[in-house]
Amino acid sequence: MLTNLKISNIVLIDKLNLEFGSGLNILTGETGAGKSILLDALSLALGARSDIGLVRNGTDGASVTAEFDSCPGGVATILDEMGIEHDDMIILRRTLGTDGKSRAWVNDVPISIKTLKTIGDELVEIHGQFANHALLNPAMHRVALDEFATQNVDNFNTLLNNVRIAYNELNRLENDLRATTEFLERNAIEQEYLEHNIAELRALNVHIGEENELATKRADMINAEKNATILADAANAIGGGGNTLDSQIYTVAHILERIKTEPNPFAEQIDILYNAAEMVANVADAIAPDEIDTDTVDSIEERLFAIRAAARKHHVTADELPNKLTEMESALNTINNSDAELKQLNAAVATAKRKYEDLANALSVARHTAADELRIRLLHELPDLKLGNADFMVEFATVPPGAGGVDNITFMIKTNPGMPFAPLHKSASGGELARLMLAMRVVLAGCDSAHVFVFDEVDTGISGATASAVGDRLNRLAAKSQALVITHSAQVAGFADQHFKIEKTTNGETTTTTVHEITDGERLNEIARIISGAEITPESLATARTLLKN
């Protein structure tokens, strides 16, 4: 609900602070008093295109603030996405400078004019010169019909949700089927490659740590081969010239023993020579080289080089080759099993499609039922609104499957017999369109997302009983939401829950538009003025009392 409208420096308005209430808020005044300026100001706060001509002459700029005491779901979603805090109050503010620059805020947070308009359209629906009513947008007709059906067709909302669920499931399965098909097409070429490489890795049968084991063993065997060469050289040195070194030492010791002097002066040296000969013999035995198995070295090198080549080929370390084999086996298994999966997915998609089509057809039937009821109720409202020759229908067209079914909905109207039906936004204009929108909103009362309805020119070209019918319907609509109505009709004004009078005063060279709430006698006089004109007569006062009493 719009609770407060503050206007500063808009055309003839200097400062204005209006407190609106729930129900039907009526604004009246003489022609030229400035009723359209109020609508200009409100539209500016809701995101309408700015016009530098709105800035009051002699001022630096204009501003409008509109306060609402509730935050509809659509507005809450917008604010949440923008990270703007909100509770039960929404404050829209718009400024306009003399340089034509305009700025906007919501809850004191700067926003773009485009965002302001999006929020404004969620909060207020205007019927008149600055019309932004959702029903003139054919894209909103299915939404409106579904909201009406929710209240008038049994289990409609459940059916609508089931269609949405069925579509989401069908969409998921179709995406899975498409992904699997693309996978098969993409990987059919890789199948042969995988089979070849898996066979290679299986034959190689690498285990983690094997590279280090082989490298260590190879290094040890190479070192052993080098050592054997060194030992052979040492052995040759000991046994050079055909006589071993130990036998030569023994020979020297035996010769020295033949000395005849007693005791032998070389006894100590002879013992040393015998010990040395024995030591040399032991060394010769110890350094005799073992035979190196060159075939083993070659096989170790061959396997080590094969493992490293495989690691380079697959761009992994040698220890990662077992995991690479598992990975390729899994990929090959997926390809091999994809045919079966593809068949299962095709079957699942077919089942989901049949389920969706059955539910979508049932939803269409329910919508046709709701459309028939909507037509009956709307046609019932039209005669009293001087639209008795008009006719209404809901046109159905089939669209590609979606979460909302397969129906495209267009509200069609014809205002006179013999004329063809035309989309709602092309069928009427001015006051006729405003009354038609009023009838639509009365029938759809409680189904709309907007909380505030503004009507201008709704009484154009009507009077008497028709004006009373308009007032009655405005009152019915406002009982479930809030309505602001600018009117020249006494019959419409008589239904007001709050009545505001718009006046224009001139002080020297300055003209100012003012608005204030009127009650009791002042309200009686205003309705009488609307009836009789500038001069209030006893008859107009009596009629005004009757209107207020009724």
Summary of the structure (lengths in Angstrom):
residues: 550
radius of gyration: 49.8
end to end distance: 25.9
largest distance: 181.5
contacts: 1698
relative contact order: 0.13
helix: 58%
strand: 19%
